[in-house]
Amino acid sequence: MASLETAAEHERILREIESTDTNCIGPTLRSVYDGQEHGLFMEKLDARIRNHDREIEKMCNHHFQGFVDSITELLKVRGEAQKLKSQVTETNRHLQENGKELTTSMEELRQCRVQQRNIATTIDKLTHCLPVLEMYSRLQEQMRAKRYYPALRTLEQLEQTCLPKAGQYRFCSIMAENIPKLRIQIRDTAMSQLRDFLESIRKHSDKIGQTAMKQAQLQRSLDSSVFPQPRVLLGRRGRKVVPAAIRAGMGVNPLSEHDTGVLDVEDEEEEDEVPGAQDLVDFSPVYRCLHIYTVLGLRDVFENYYRKQRRKQARLVLQPHSNMHETLEGYRRYFNQIVGFFVVEDHVLHTTQGLVNRAYVEELWELALSKIVAALRTHSSYCDDPDLVLDLKNLIVLFADTLQGYGFPVSQLFDMLLEMREQYGEILLKRWNVTFRQVIDQDNYSPIPVSTEEEYRQYTSQCPFQDPELEKLPFPKKLPFSEFVPKVYCQLKEFIYACLKYSEDLHLSSTEVDDMIRKSTNLLLTRTLSHCLQYAIKKKNVGLAELVQVIINTTHLEQSCHFLEEFISNITNVPPDTVNATKLYGTSTFKDARHAAEAEIYTSLNAKIDQFLQLADYDWMAAVPGGENLAASDYLIDLIAFLKSTFSVFTNLPGTPIEHATLPGKVAQTACMSSCKHISTSLMQLLLDPEVRQISMGALHQLDTDVKECESFARAGPVAGFQGDTLLLAFSDLRQLLDLFTQWDWSTYLADYGKPTCKYLRVNPHTALALLEKLFKPMKETSRKNNVFAQFRKTDRDRQKLIDTIIKQLRNLIAQHHT
C-alpha cells in the first residue's frame, strides 16, 4: 500500500516538474530530497528522461528531410537577400535624397500642429480665465461705485462658479485669498453706511415727524371738509410703497459718500402738496445692509444690532428738554421727534421681512407711551397759561391722530387729555378770576346811559334784557344795570367757548361735552364769580349806592341764567331737559351775592347810624322841663335827614337824581325797618347802659321827644310798601317803656301784665326794674340826706313808698316768670 502511494506521489512530482517553470522547481525537488525514497525517484526520473529522448528522436527522424530541404532553400534565399539588400539600400539612398524637402515640410507641419494645439489649449484656458478677470474687474468697479450688494453677488458668483473653472493659477489664488477680505470690507462699509443712516434719521426725526403731522393735519382738514359729521380715521395714510425690487433686495440705487438717508425736500415744501413722510427718507442703506448681512449669513446679528441701536435712539427721543413746558415750540419739537421715530419704524416694519416685527414695534410704543404720558403730566403741570394749554391739547390731538393713522393705539393720550381738562379748568378759573376783578374794579356802579337806539341794541345784544316800559321811554335813557352785567355775561359766554374749544376733537359725545361745560361753568359761578362778588361787596370804601347797584346787577344776572342754559344747549346740541343733565347753579350764586349785598347794606346803614349815635350827648340828670316844648336832639335830626335822603335816593322817589339806581322794594323796606330797629335798640341800650347810673325824668322826657321824632319819620313812610303803621312797630318797645314812665301808669302795667290786651305788652319787667332803679337812685340819696335832718315831707314819703311797692311787685313778677 505504501509503495502505491509513493509511486503516485513520484508521478505527481514528475508531472509538476514537466509543467512548471524551471525557476520554481526548487520547492518541488526539496520535497524529493526531504523524503526517504530518493533513489526510487531518481530511477523513475531517468526512465522518464529516456522516454522523452525516444520521442524526440522519433520526431527528428520524421522531420529530417524537411529540415534539409529548408536549409537548401535558405541558402538560395541568402543570395537573393543580398541582392535585395543592395537594391533597398540604393532605393533608400534615392528616397532619402528625394525626401529631404518633404521631411523638412513635415517637420514644419509638425511644428504647426504643435502650435495649433498650444493655441487651442491657450484659448480654452483663456475662455475660463477671462470671465474671472472680467468679473473681478466688474467687482472692483462695483466696489469703487459703492454698489456693495451687487458686488457681493458678483463675489459669490466669482467664488462659486468662475474660479473653480479657471484652474490653479496664481492670480486665481490671489483672488481667492482676497474674497474673505472683500466680504469683510463690504460688511463693514454697509454697517458704516447704516450707522450714518441711523445718525442721520436721529438728527432729522424732527423734520420727518413735522412732515407726517402736516400730512395728518391736511388729511383731517380734507376729512372735515368732505364729511361734516365727526371724522373717522382712515388707517395708515399717505404710505409710499417701496418697489418690489427693493423689497427683494434688487435694484437698490447706491448712495454717494455724502448720502445721509434724508432727502432734500426744501424745494418740495414750497409747493402746495405736502410730501409724504417716507418721501423724506432714503431707506436704501437699511435694505442694502439687510440684504448684505442676509447673504453673509449674519441676518440675526444685523437685526439685533439695528433693534439695539433704535432702542437707544428711542430713549434719547423720549427724553424731553427741561424747559419744554415754556413754549409750544418745545412740545412741538418733542412730538415731531417721536412721530419721526415711529414713522421710520413703521415703514421699516412694512417694507422689510422680519427686520422688525409687530411685537417689537408695539413694545417700543408701549415704552414710549408711558414715558410720553409721564412727561406731559409733569411739564403741563407747570403751565399757567390757558392758551398754551389749549394749543398743547390741539398739538397732542394732532400727535395722537398722526400715530393712530399709522396703527398705533393712542387711547392713553386721550385719557390724559381728559385729566388735563381739570388742570385747564383750574387755569381758566384763575384767569377769569383776574378778569372778573378787573371788571369789578373798572365798573362805575352806575346805570348805563344810552343815547341812541344803536347803543341800546348793542347792550341788549351783549346780555339778555327786556323791559317794555323802558323801551317806550325816549332817548336818552338809562339801563338799570351797570357795565358790570354785560361784561360779566360776555365773559361767562367766553368761558363756555373756552371750555368747548378744549372738548373739540377728543372723540366725546355731545352729552359728555355738555356735562363737562356745565360742570366747569358751575365752578366758575359758585367759586370764582361768587368770590369776586364777595370781593366787590366787602371791598373797602364801598358805598351804599355801589351796594344797591350790586343788588340790581346780580338780579339781572340771575334772570339771565336760563339764557346761559339755552346758550350751552345750543352749542352742544343737547336739550336742557335731558335726563341727568347738570343744571347751572347761577341762580343760587347770584341770590347769595344779592343777599350778601343786602346784608352789607343793612350793616353799612347801621354803621352809619352808629356814627350819628356816637354824637348823642344826653344830660341824664336834666331837670323836668317847664311848659315849653322840648326840641329833638341835634344828632337825631341829622340822622333822620340822612335816612330820608338815603331812602329817597334808593327808592327813586320824585326829585331823585337819575344817576342813582333804584333799590328793589323789599330790600328797601327791609333796610328801612332794619335801620329803625337799630335806632330803637341803640336808644334802648343808651337808656340801660350800666355806665349810666342815674337818670332823671327830664332826661326821659328828652328821650321821649327824640323817639317821637323817629316815629314821625316812620309815620311819614320813607319807603313805600309798608302797610299801616308797620314801621312804627320798630319803636314800640321803647315807646311803651317811655309812656309807662312819663305817664307813671304802673297800676295799669301791673294789673294787665301778661294779658294779650295789655297796653304795655312789650315792656319787660327786667327793663322796667332796671330803669326804675336808675330813676329812684337820686330820690333815695335825697331821702338819706333828709333823714339826717329828720325833715321828710309827706309827699316824698308817699312817693318813696309807692316806688318801693312797684319795685317789690316787679321783682315778684320776675320771680313768677322764672318759676
Secondary structure, 3 states (H helix, E strand, C coil): CHHHHHHHHHHHHHHHHHHCCHHHCHHHHHHHHHCCCHHHHHHHHHHHHHHHHHHHHHHHHHHHHHHHHHHHHHHHHHHHHHHHHHHHHHHHHHHHHHHHHHHHHHHHHHHHHHHHHHHHHHHHHHHHHHHHHHHHHHHHHHHHCCCHHHHHHHHHHHHHHHHHHHCCCHHHHHHHHHHHHHHHHHHHHHHHHHHHHHHHHHHHHHHHHHHHHHHHHHHHHHHHHHCCCCCCCCCCCCCCCCCHHHHCCCCCCCCCCCCCCECCCHHHHCCCCCCCHHHHECCHHHHHHHHHHHHCCCHHHHHHHHHHHHHHHHHHHCCCCCCHHHCHHHHHHHHHHHHHHHHHHHHHHHHCCCCCCHHHHHHHHHHHHHHHHHHHHHHHCCCCCHHHHHHHHHHHHHHHHHHHHCCCCCHHHHHHHHHHHHHHHHHHHHHHHHHHHHHHHHCCCCCEEECCHHHHHHHHHHCCCCCHHHHHCCCCEEECCCCHHHHHHHHHHHHHHHHHHHHCCCCCCHHHHHHHHHHHHHHHHHHHHHHHHHHHHHCCCCCHHHHHHHHHHHHHHHHCHHHHHHHHHHHHCCCCCCCCCCCCCHHHHHHHHHHHHHHHHHHHHHHHHHHHHCCCCCCCCCCCCCCCCCCCCHHHHHHHHHHHHHHHHHCCCCCCCCCCCCCCHHHHHHHHHHHHHHHHHHHHHHHCCCCCCCCCHHHHHHHHHHHHHHHHHHHCCCCCCCCCCHHHHHHHHHHHHHHHHHCCCHHHHHHHCCCCCCCCCCCCHHHHHHHHHHHHHHHHHHHHHHHHHCCCCHHHHHHHHHHHHHHHHHHHHHHHHHC
